[in-house]
Amino acid sequence: MLLIGERINGMFKDIGKAIRQRDPKPIQEWAVKQTKFGAHYLDVNTGPAIDDKVSAMKWLVNTIQEVTETPLCLDSTDYNAIEAGLELCQRPAMVNSVHADRDKIERVFPMAKHYGVKLIGLTMDKKGVPKDADDRTALAMEIVAAADEFGFPMEELYIDPLILPVNVAQEHAIEVLKTIRNVKLLANPAPKTVLGLSNVSQKALDRPLIDRTYLIMAMASGLDAAICNVGDEELVDAVATSRILLNQDVYADSYLKVFKAGREEA
């Protein structure tokens, strides 16, 4: 289970302020903290309020790499910003993300292949996010077909079926789980799956409980990765326990310690 730390995102007030003021301290503190929590990747997003996303992304990548070697997941709708960041990445990165629109596919897949990175594909297009699993799966198939067309390794492709907040789009939660299961049937080898987990609980009560519960349900459906709060120890414990129950890791009485040690060594 790939855990991607969500916290270096300009939508968080402290990070947004740090980016605008070019203050490295909050950025580096969160980079180090999430690395210590065992994040396999650090999501890096300038946020929507930054005008010059290219300059901001370059600054973020350099600032983070001064204090950690954890690989980065470059997250932006501005592909020039992503490419500028990729040019500076010292370790193989991840790109977040490409929509199922032809213009975006033609821009992103060659770039992702050139830099040898993992790529997240979103089950949405210019019409937005579909409501049901069938339409989400159809868009996932377009992304899978594009990977084949551009010679992009299927093992490096992650499909994100886009979970929406349960308090306003409750019916989407089950459709996303169905989509995760469907994605595993689209190719051989199958693409991987990922969720921006905290979206499911946005503006709801008991957010950590909702996140943990949904993550376990998604793992049982075949989820491979999550952009999440890696500092939530109960969430991490739930992941480790789910891996035992899904027969993905060998049981030992010390399985929680073993899982956490594995994250720290990764």
C-alpha positions as CSV (number, residue, x, y, z in Angstrom):
1,M,0.0,0.0,0.0
2,L,1.6,3.2,-1.2
3,L,1.1,6.1,1.2
4,I,1.4,9.6,-0.2
5,G,1.6,12.5,2.2
6,E,-1.0,15.1,1.5
7,R,0.2,18.0,3.6
8,I,2.4,20.1,1.3
9,N,-0.5,21.7,-0.6
10,G,-1.1,25.4,-1.1
11,M,-4.8,24.9,-0.1
12,F,-3.6,24.5,3.5
13,K,-3.3,28.0,5.0
14,D,0.2,27.6,6.4
15,I,1.5,26.1,3.2
16,G,-0.2,28.7,1.0
17,K,1.3,31.5,3.1
18,A,4.8,29.9,3.0
19,I,4.7,29.6,-0.8
20,R,3.6,33.2,-1.3
21,Q,6.3,34.5,1.1
22,R,8.9,31.9,-0.1
23,D,9.4,30.8,3.6
24,P,11.0,27.4,3.5
25,K,10.5,26.5,7.2
26,P,6.9,25.2,7.1
27,I,7.5,23.3,3.8
28,Q,10.6,21.6,5.2
29,E,9.0,20.9,8.5
30,W,6.2,19.1,6.8
31,A,8.5,17.3,4.4
32,V,10.6,15.9,7.3
33,K,7.6,15.2,9.5
34,Q,5.8,13.2,6.8
35,T,9.0,11.3,5.9
36,K,9.4,10.3,9.6
37,F,5.7,9.2,9.5
38,G,6.7,6.8,6.7
39,A,5.3,8.5,3.6
40,H,6.5,6.7,0.4
41,Y,5.9,9.9,-1.6
42,L,5.2,13.5,-0.8
43,D,2.4,15.2,-2.7
44,V,3.5,18.7,-3.8
45,N,0.8,21.1,-4.8
46,T,1.2,24.9,-5.2
47,G,-2.5,25.4,-4.7
48,P,-4.9,27.3,-7.0
49,A,-4.2,30.8,-5.6
50,I,-0.6,31.0,-6.9
51,D,-0.3,32.8,-10.2
52,D,3.2,31.7,-11.2
53,K,2.9,28.0,-10.6
54,V,6.1,27.2,-12.6
55,S,8.3,29.3,-10.3
56,A,6.4,28.1,-7.2
57,M,6.8,24.4,-8.1
58,K,10.5,24.8,-8.8
59,W,11.0,26.5,-5.5
60,L,9.0,23.8,-3.7
61,V,10.9,20.9,-5.2
62,N,14.3,22.4,-4.4
63,T,13.2,23.4,-0.9
64,I,11.9,19.9,-0.1
65,Q,14.9,18.1,-1.5
66,E,17.2,20.1,0.7
67,V,15.9,18.1,3.7
68,T,14.6,14.8,2.5
69,E,15.2,12.2,-0.3
70,T,11.5,11.0,-0.2
71,P,10.2,10.9,-3.8
72,L,7.8,13.6,-4.8
73,C,4.3,13.4,-6.3
74,L,3.9,16.6,-8.4
75,D,0.3,17.8,-8.3
76,S,-0.9,20.5,-10.5
77,T,-3.3,21.3,-13.3
78,D,-0.5,23.4,-14.9
79,Y,1.6,20.8,-16.9
80,N,4.4,23.3,-17.4
81,A,4.7,23.6,-13.7
82,I,4.8,19.8,-13.4
83,E,7.5,19.5,-16.1
84,A,9.6,22.2,-14.5
85,G,9.4,20.3,-11.2
86,L,10.3,17.0,-12.9
87,E,13.4,18.5,-14.3
88,L,14.6,19.1,-10.8
89,C,13.5,15.9,-9.1
90,Q,16.5,13.9,-7.9
91,R,14.5,10.6,-7.6
92,P,11.8,9.1,-9.8
93,A,8.6,11.0,-9.2
94,M,4.9,10.7,-9.7
95,V,2.7,13.0,-11.7
96,N,-0.7,13.9,-10.4
97,S,-2.5,13.9,-12.8
98,V,-4.0,13.5,-16.3
99,H,-7.7,13.7,-17.2
100,A,-9.4,11.5,-19.8
101,D,-9.3,14.4,-22.3
102,R,-7.4,13.9,-25.6
103,D,-5.5,17.2,-25.3
104,K,-4.3,16.4,-21.8
105,I,-3.5,12.8,-22.7
106,E,-1.3,14.0,-25.6
107,R,0.5,16.5,-23.3
108,V,1.1,14.3,-20.2
109,F,1.8,10.7,-21.4
110,P,4.9,11.6,-23.5
111,M,6.2,13.7,-20.6
112,A,5.6,11.0,-18.0
113,K,7.3,8.4,-20.3
114,H,10.2,10.7,-21.0
115,Y,10.9,11.3,-17.3
116,G,10.2,7.7,-16.2
117,V,7.7,8.6,-13.6
118,K,4.5,7.1,-12.2
119,L,1.3,8.7,-13.5
120,I,-2.1,9.2,-11.9
121,G,-5.1,9.2,-14.3
122,L,-8.4,10.7,-13.2
123,T,-11.8,9.3,-14.2
124,M,-13.1,12.7,-15.4
125,D,-13.2,14.7,-18.6
126,K,-14.5,18.1,-19.7
127,K,-18.0,17.0,-18.5
128,G,-16.8,16.5,-15.0
129,V,-16.9,13.5,-12.6
130,P,-19.4,10.8,-13.6
131,K,-21.9,9.7,-11.0
132,D,-21.8,5.9,-11.6
133,A,-19.2,3.2,-11.8
134,D,-19.8,2.3,-15.5
135,D,-19.1,5.9,-16.7
136,R,-16.0,6.1,-14.4
137,T,-14.8,2.8,-15.7
138,A,-15.2,3.9,-19.3
139,L,-13.0,7.0,-18.7
140,A,-10.5,4.7,-16.9
141,M,-10.4,2.6,-20.1
142,E,-9.6,5.6,-22.2
143,I,-6.6,6.3,-19.9
144,V,-5.5,2.7,-20.0
145,A,-5.8,2.7,-23.8
146,A,-3.7,5.9,-23.9
147,A,-1.0,4.2,-21.8
148,D,-0.9,1.4,-24.4
149,E,-0.8,3.9,-27.3
150,F,2.1,5.8,-25.9
151,G,4.0,2.8,-24.6
152,F,3.6,3.8,-21.0
153,P,4.2,1.0,-18.5
154,M,0.8,-0.2,-17.2
155,E,2.5,-1.1,-13.8
156,E,3.3,2.6,-13.4
157,L,-0.2,3.9,-14.1
158,Y,-2.6,4.7,-11.2
159,I,-6.3,5.2,-11.8
160,D,-8.0,7.6,-9.4
161,P,-11.8,7.1,-9.5
162,L,-12.3,10.4,-7.6
163,I,-14.1,10.1,-4.4
164,L,-16.3,13.1,-3.5
165,P,-17.4,14.3,0.0
166,V,-19.9,11.8,1.5
167,N,-21.9,14.6,3.1
168,V,-22.9,16.0,-0.4
169,A,-22.4,13.0,-2.7
170,Q,-23.1,10.0,-0.6
171,E,-24.1,7.9,-3.6
172,H,-20.7,8.2,-5.1
173,A,-18.9,6.3,-2.4
174,I,-20.2,2.9,-3.4
175,E,-19.7,3.7,-7.1
176,V,-16.0,4.4,-6.5
177,L,-15.5,1.1,-4.8
178,K,-17.1,-0.6,-7.8
179,T,-14.8,1.3,-10.1
180,I,-11.7,0.2,-8.2
181,R,-12.8,-3.4,-8.8
182,N,-13.5,-2.8,-12.4
183,V,-10.2,-1.1,-13.1
184,K,-8.4,-4.4,-12.2
185,L,-10.1,-6.1,-15.2
186,L,-9.1,-3.5,-17.8
187,A,-5.6,-4.8,-18.7
188,N,-3.1,-7.5,-17.9
189,P,-1.0,-6.5,-16.0
190,A,-3.7,-4.3,-14.4
191,P,-3.2,-0.6,-13.7
192,K,-3.0,0.3,-10.0
193,T,-5.5,2.5,-8.2
194,V,-5.3,5.5,-5.9
195,L,-7.6,7.8,-4.0
196,G,-7.3,11.3,-2.6
197,L,-8.7,9.9,0.6
198,S,-9.5,13.0,2.6
199,N,-11.9,14.2,0.0
200,V,-14.4,11.6,1.3
201,S,-14.7,13.3,4.6
202,Q,-14.4,17.0,3.6
203,K,-16.5,19.2,5.8
204,A,-18.0,16.2,7.6
205,L,-17.9,15.4,11.3
206,D,-15.6,12.6,12.5
207,R,-13.3,13.0,9.5
208,P,-10.5,10.6,10.7
209,L,-13.1,7.9,11.3
210,I,-14.7,8.3,7.9
211,D,-11.2,8.3,6.3
212,R,-10.1,5.2,8.0
213,T,-13.3,3.3,7.4
214,Y,-13.4,4.1,3.7
215,L,-9.8,3.3,3.2
216,I,-10.3,-0.2,4.6
217,M,-13.3,-0.7,2.3
218,A,-11.3,0.6,-0.7
219,M,-8.4,-1.7,0.1
220,A,-10.8,-4.7,0.2
221,S,-11.9,-3.6,-3.3
222,G,-8.3,-3.5,-4.6
223,L,-6.9,0.0,-3.7
224,D,-3.1,0.2,-4.1
225,A,-2.4,3.8,-2.9
226,A,-3.8,6.7,-1.1
227,I,-3.0,10.4,-0.8
228,C,-3.7,10.8,2.9
229,N,-2.7,12.0,6.3
230,V,0.2,9.8,7.0
231,G,0.5,11.2,10.5
232,D,-2.8,9.5,11.5
233,E,-1.4,6.5,13.4
234,E,-4.8,4.9,13.7
235,L,-5.1,5.1,9.9
236,V,-1.7,3.5,9.4
237,D,-2.6,0.8,11.9
238,A,-5.8,0.1,10.0
239,V,-3.8,-0.2,6.8
240,A,-1.4,-2.7,8.4
241,T,-4.2,-4.7,9.8
242,S,-6.1,-4.7,6.5
243,R,-3.0,-6.0,4.8
244,I,-2.9,-9.0,7.2
245,L,-6.6,-9.7,6.7
246,L,-6.4,-9.4,2.9
247,N,-3.4,-11.9,3.0
248,Q,-1.1,-9.3,1.6
249,D,1.4,-9.5,4.5
250,V,2.4,-12.5,6.6
251,Y,0.9,-12.4,10.1
252,A,3.2,-12.0,13.1
253,D,2.3,-10.8,16.5
254,S,4.5,-7.8,15.8
255,Y,2.9,-7.0,12.5
256,L,2.2,-3.3,13.3
257,K,5.8,-2.7,14.2
258,V,6.9,-4.6,11.1
259,F,4.7,-2.6,8.8
260,K,5.9,0.7,10.3
261,A,9.5,-0.4,10.1
262,G,9.0,-1.2,6.5
263,R,7.7,2.2,5.8
264,E,10.6,3.8,7.5
265,E,13.1,1.8,5.4
266,A,11.3,2.3,2.1
